[in-house]
């Protein structure tokens, strides 16, 4: 017999049990007020979204404003590509090659790896050419991107806040250097939902280059404090995209359906008692996994892809390469996956930057251009936002024949999905050290991505630990000038 005297009450009741039994009086009024406030802000209780094992339709009943993009492809160049060998020509830096870097630039500044070292200017290692009718200046190691230059908006003035790889990836993905916040793909799927019943709304693919193989942690696509159904799902680049997606030998779809139904019914019984969003997420995961057993084999079957498309990407698919992942990404996007993120681990060039950039560009240039062309010929580029870039840039001064981490000015490009094509936005100073014109913070980039999807970044929030969190944290402005 449990003693429920006042002396023992606290020992026998926890917060969840208390809230679960509050049903009348002032307690229920307070809870109702909280839930209604969550709905107004856009929290998970919104009745406009499904969370019962069916397809998640998004917490937003409708976009905050008319969207230009329906989906996002983020081509992540892990390791930090040098803007000075890619998209940001600096003739003055070339003139000063080998000369001391002016202290007016570097004194008191955070510079990875170079503290106390002699800082000499290091010229861009490749010639810049003007490409397309727009005359975009891109180095000659990117002929593929040069061929689609008129579709690109090159931003030369991005800045970030973390000078080491892991926190810089975290900041680029979550808007915070603090691990544990939701990734942008999770935020987007939470807000807008999925367009596919049989595939995850947020998929990640990785490939490894010959040089600069900086590791990337799986928590970079984590759901953080959002329900776990919004976590990114890493697909394999070879073989089955997800391990154990096929039925075991001798188990047919009907028998597998019975197992899934039985497990989900047990979960629903449990959830009716405790109302835990993680149980609801588990139900949804079982349902999605079951449906993937029929959809995944079709996804990776590229036998119907025309030869000219395979030649355009430079892959036969399923080979684990960046090119193979780009082809798979296009197939995911056209099947309604909301956010696809491709990591290519090949850009960390502290030494041998000239050879390193040549190797990395050779691995990604053709396919990066191909997916822009492929989406365009399928009439999908107009509502697919494509982003290409790393977690930071590289220094204009060298340590030997390489460049080190740099956060004060670097380049990315965007295409499609409501972005103004064939333009350059922003600038760094004459040595490529600091963004000085139309500076774009990572929070601004996130605000712009959400805006293109029809989301006001100030209004997509989630209550956690006593305050409303958002992807852009307490900052961020939409970069209006890059919008078509």
Secondary structure as GFF3:
##gff-version 3
##sequence-region A 1 484
A	DSSP	alpha_helix	6	12	.	.	.	ID=ss1
A	DSSP	alpha_helix	15	21	.	.	.	ID=ss2
A	DSSP	alpha_helix	25	41	.	.	.	ID=ss3
A	DSSP	beta_strand	71	78	.	.	.	ID=ss4
A	DSSP	three_ten_helix	83	85	.	.	.	ID=ss5
A	DSSP	alpha_helix	91	95	.	.	.	ID=ss6
A	DSSP	alpha_helix	103	106	.	.	.	ID=ss7
A	DSSP	beta_strand	120	121	.	.	.	ID=ss8
A	DSSP	beta_strand	128	131	.	.	.	ID=ss9
A	DSSP	beta_strand	136	139	.	.	.	ID=ss10
A	DSSP	alpha_helix	143	147	.	.	.	ID=ss11
A	DSSP	three_ten_helix	149	151	.	.	.	ID=ss12
A	DSSP	beta_strand	152	159	.	.	.	ID=ss13
A	DSSP	alpha_helix	165	174	.	.	.	ID=ss14
A	DSSP	alpha_helix	184	192	.	.	.	ID=ss15
A	DSSP	beta_strand	202	208	.	.	.	ID=ss16
A	DSSP	three_ten_helix	218	221	.	.	.	ID=ss17
A	DSSP	three_ten_helix	228	230	.	.	.	ID=ss18
A	DSSP	beta_strand	233	234	.	.	.	ID=ss19
A	DSSP	alpha_helix	253	274	.	.	.	ID=ss20
A	DSSP	alpha_helix	277	300	.	.	.	ID=ss21
A	DSSP	alpha_helix	307	313	.	.	.	ID=ss22
A	DSSP	alpha_helix	322	334	.	.	.	ID=ss23
A	DSSP	beta_strand	339	345	.	.	.	ID=ss24
A	DSSP	alpha_helix	353	377	.	.	.	ID=ss25
A	DSSP	three_ten_helix	381	383	.	.	.	ID=ss26
A	DSSP	beta_strand	384	389	.	.	.	ID=ss27
A	DSSP	beta_strand	393	399	.	.	.	ID=ss28
A	DSSP	beta_strand	402	406	.	.	.	ID=ss29
A	DSSP	beta_strand	410	415	.	.	.	ID=ss30
A	DSSP	beta_strand	423	425	.	.	.	ID=ss31
A	DSSP	beta_strand	427	428	.	.	.	ID=ss32
A	DSSP	beta_strand	435	437	.	.	.	ID=ss33
A	DSSP	beta_strand	440	441	.	.	.	ID=ss34
A	DSSP	alpha_helix	442	452	.	.	.	ID=ss35
A	DSSP	beta_strand	462	464	.	.	.	ID=ss36
A	DSSP	beta_strand	467	469	.	.	.	ID=ss37
A	DSSP	three_ten_helix	480	482	.	.	.	ID=ss38
###
